[in-house]
């Protein structure tokens, strides 16, 4: 399985950067890309020289979410690489920083909920279109979003599925700060370096304490969402919506 360099993994000093690199397809994530991300995350936690993980892409595009054609072509009998990656993300020991700018859709937003520090570009547009596609939320977003912003705001984002801007992402608690698109990566990298300079064990233990209460609930919700998501993908409702999407009628 090859992602054709659609995921770039670079270690600079004690920071591991995982960069989406499929800009011709709006960084839509494929099975191979999820497998590469999973491999990088596991390796990062096992590598004593890695202190911080940084997710990034390009100034005008974080990710448009799942590659639907690739997603629909997966063997239903096998566990999706996306699920494996999400489970790892939920238990990641090392701090995670994200630099998201441009467009962030689906997993491009829910991934941010598992990051410890999130910085978004000022022109970024975010969206959680799961219901619009006749499926359900993933990455434990149905649990984490209400925790972060309250039920009504979470319902607004998850049920209506409309685009929202960077300022609202910050207001709702998804992002720490809004930065100029062309500067968001360097800003996030600087914050990652700040984290990496902290006492190692104290930093890891602090993340563990922050996430401890919800860790088991998050893992269970990822599984629960995954079961329903899989059922929805083969439902008649989803078949009709996906058909309209691919035919350009949606």
Legacy VTK file of the C-alpha trace (Angstrom):
# vtk DataFile Version 3.0
C-alpha trace
ASCII
DATASET POLYDATA
POINTS 250 float
0.000 0.000 0.000
1.479 3.340 -1.050
0.238 6.863 -0.494
2.470 8.204 -3.319
3.990 10.757 -0.924
0.553 12.148 -0.141
1.599 12.182 3.508
4.955 13.810 4.185
6.599 12.966 7.492
9.541 15.096 8.537
11.472 15.102 11.784
13.250 18.330 12.596
15.068 18.263 15.911
12.450 16.927 18.355
9.309 17.810 16.355
7.652 15.387 13.937
5.578 17.090 11.233
2.836 15.126 9.466
1.819 17.067 6.369
-1.113 16.360 4.026
0.316 16.553 0.513
-2.391 15.756 -2.032
-3.277 19.286 -3.015
-4.528 18.307 -6.499
-7.347 16.424 -4.701
-7.811 19.021 -1.947
-5.840 16.752 0.418
-8.748 14.300 0.516
-7.626 11.374 2.662
-7.385 7.851 1.283
-6.911 4.488 2.977
-3.198 4.601 2.166
-2.892 8.097 3.644
-4.601 7.015 6.866
-2.202 4.073 7.070
0.762 6.430 6.707
-0.582 8.767 9.397
-1.150 5.816 11.727
2.399 4.561 11.148
3.813 8.022 11.868
1.780 8.443 15.061
2.800 5.051 16.445
6.443 5.664 15.588
6.333 9.114 17.205
5.152 7.729 20.541
7.844 5.054 20.438
10.653 7.443 19.470
12.229 9.010 22.548
13.693 11.795 20.417
10.227 13.027 19.339
8.650 15.400 21.836
5.838 17.013 19.822
3.741 16.095 16.759
2.630 18.807 14.330
-0.152 18.360 11.759
0.026 20.683 8.757
-0.788 21.038 5.064
-0.746 24.047 2.707
-1.855 27.630 3.457
-4.920 27.329 1.212
-5.946 23.741 2.016
-5.869 21.620 5.172
-8.059 18.753 3.980
-11.424 18.371 2.274
-12.036 15.227 4.359
-12.334 11.637 3.210
-11.854 10.664 -0.416
-15.377 9.269 -0.823
-14.625 7.091 -3.843
-11.715 5.488 -2.023
-13.803 5.167 1.135
-16.653 3.430 -0.683
-14.238 1.037 -2.401
-12.903 -0.375 0.870
-13.455 -4.018 1.790
-16.351 -3.996 4.271
-14.903 -7.107 5.945
-11.733 -5.273 6.996
-11.399 -2.604 9.661
-10.836 0.763 7.947
-7.403 2.307 8.355
-9.232 5.497 9.329
-10.642 3.767 12.413
-7.229 2.461 13.405
-5.780 5.948 13.035
-8.549 7.527 15.119
-8.037 5.005 17.908
-4.341 5.803 17.970
-5.001 9.529 17.922
-7.220 9.173 20.993
-4.441 7.564 23.046
-1.457 9.485 21.666
0.992 10.214 24.477
2.961 13.001 22.853
1.474 16.523 22.584
-0.107 17.320 19.205
-0.207 20.757 17.589
-2.199 21.567 14.451
-1.791 24.268 11.817
-4.991 24.315 9.762
-5.740 26.861 7.071
-7.773 27.166 3.896
-10.428 24.454 3.922
-11.001 21.950 6.740
-13.875 19.517 6.204
-14.963 16.392 8.077
-11.889 14.683 9.497
-10.119 17.996 8.857
-12.163 19.375 11.748
-12.656 16.312 13.956
-8.918 15.611 13.978
-8.409 19.033 15.567
-10.488 17.933 18.563
-7.717 15.484 19.483
-4.949 18.062 19.246
-3.610 19.875 22.295
-2.979 23.190 20.570
-4.811 24.293 17.400
-4.069 27.325 15.226
-6.233 28.190 12.222
-5.712 30.581 9.345
-7.908 33.688 9.338
-9.461 32.787 5.964
-10.146 29.178 6.919
-13.583 27.693 6.304
-14.534 24.615 8.296
-17.395 22.167 7.894
-18.828 18.983 9.412
-21.093 17.678 6.604
-21.771 14.180 7.936
-25.585 14.443 8.102
-25.610 16.068 4.654
-23.953 12.892 3.330
-26.467 10.680 5.188
-23.837 9.417 7.622
-22.979 10.288 11.237
-20.085 12.055 13.003
-16.759 10.310 13.613
-13.620 10.676 15.752
-15.804 10.940 18.888
-16.915 14.377 17.706
-20.459 13.640 18.909
-18.967 13.509 22.408
-16.139 16.033 22.238
-17.957 18.893 20.511
-20.766 19.136 23.111
-18.083 18.964 25.824
-16.143 21.803 24.246
-18.913 24.161 23.187
-22.242 22.968 24.591
-25.048 20.941 23.057
-26.719 23.672 21.001
-23.538 24.868 19.318
-22.454 21.279 18.651
-25.881 20.528 17.172
-25.572 23.601 14.955
-22.297 22.336 13.494
-23.126 18.622 13.311
-26.799 18.733 12.286
-26.868 21.694 9.902
-23.455 20.915 8.447
-22.841 24.443 7.184
-19.453 26.080 6.711
-18.207 28.172 9.629
-15.257 30.512 9.793
-12.035 30.671 11.787
-13.349 33.231 14.256
-16.268 31.003 15.143
-13.890 28.035 15.498
-11.967 30.043 18.079
-15.119 31.337 19.772
-16.503 27.799 20.036
-13.284 26.433 21.529
-11.949 24.415 18.590
-8.943 26.695 18.029
-6.527 28.512 20.330
-5.886 31.400 17.968
-6.564 32.733 14.473
-3.472 33.606 12.435
-2.897 34.900 8.894
-3.083 31.905 6.535
0.465 32.325 5.276
1.797 32.558 8.847
-0.170 29.825 10.603
2.379 27.045 10.074
5.327 29.058 11.385
3.239 30.201 14.347
2.178 26.635 15.160
5.758 25.435 14.713
6.947 28.060 17.184
4.382 26.832 19.709
5.486 23.233 19.074
9.063 24.285 19.790
7.913 25.940 23.026
6.309 22.662 24.092
9.376 20.667 23.090
11.535 22.877 25.321
9.485 22.007 28.415
10.553 19.277 30.869
9.656 16.072 29.005
8.083 13.951 31.724
6.097 16.819 33.209
4.690 17.619 29.769
3.634 14.013 29.075
2.086 13.605 32.520
0.175 16.876 32.147
-1.355 15.721 28.854
-2.203 12.394 30.481
-3.992 14.138 33.365
-5.896 16.492 31.044
-7.203 13.629 28.907
-7.571 10.959 31.614
-11.192 11.539 32.585
-12.554 11.288 29.062
-10.080 8.829 27.498
-12.164 5.689 27.877
-15.366 7.483 26.864
-13.649 8.869 23.767
-12.392 5.440 22.715
-15.851 3.931 23.214
-17.531 6.730 21.267
-15.108 6.286 18.366
-16.157 2.629 18.229
-19.872 3.425 18.584
-19.758 6.048 15.846
-17.746 3.697 13.647
-20.398 0.962 13.804
-23.220 3.348 12.907
-21.094 5.088 10.268
-20.454 1.732 8.584
-24.155 0.884 8.632
-25.029 4.272 7.187
-22.529 3.928 4.348
-24.471 0.965 2.934
-27.923 2.403 3.649
-30.354 3.293 0.870
-30.420 6.897 2.066
-26.647 7.211 1.833
-26.618 5.429 -1.537
-28.985 8.044 -2.952
-27.082 10.969 -1.450
-23.709 9.663 -2.600
-25.111 8.966 -6.054
-26.317 12.545 -6.330
-22.972 13.797 -5.039
-20.958 11.911 -7.654
-23.337 12.866 -10.446
-22.938 16.522 -9.520
-26.581 16.996 -8.560
-26.017 17.618 -4.840
LINES 1 251
250 0 1 2 3 4 5 6 7 8 9 10 11 12 13 14 15 16 17 18 19 20 21 22 23 24 25 26 27 28 29 30 31 32 33 34 35 36 37 38 39 40 41 42 43 44 45 46 47 48 49 50 51 52 53 54 55 56 57 58 59 60 61 62 63 64 65 66 67 68 69 70 71 72 73 74 75 76 77 78 79 80 81 82 83 84 85 86 87 88 89 90 91 92 93 94 95 96 97 98 99 100 101 102 103 104 105 106 107 108 109 110 111 112 113 114 115 116 117 118 119 120 121 122 123 124 125 126 127 128 129 130 131 132 133 134 135 136 137 138 139 140 141 142 143 144 145 146 147 148 149 150 151 152 153 154 155 156 157 158 159 160 161 162 163 164 165 166 167 168 169 170 171 172 173 174 175 176 177 178 179 180 181 182 183 184 185 186 187 188 189 190 191 192 193 194 195 196 197 198 199 200 201 202 203 204 205 206 207 208 209 210 211 212 213 214 215 216 217 218 219 220 221 222 223 224 225 226 227 228 229 230 231 232 233 234 235 236 237 238 239 240 241 242 243 244 245 246 247 248 249
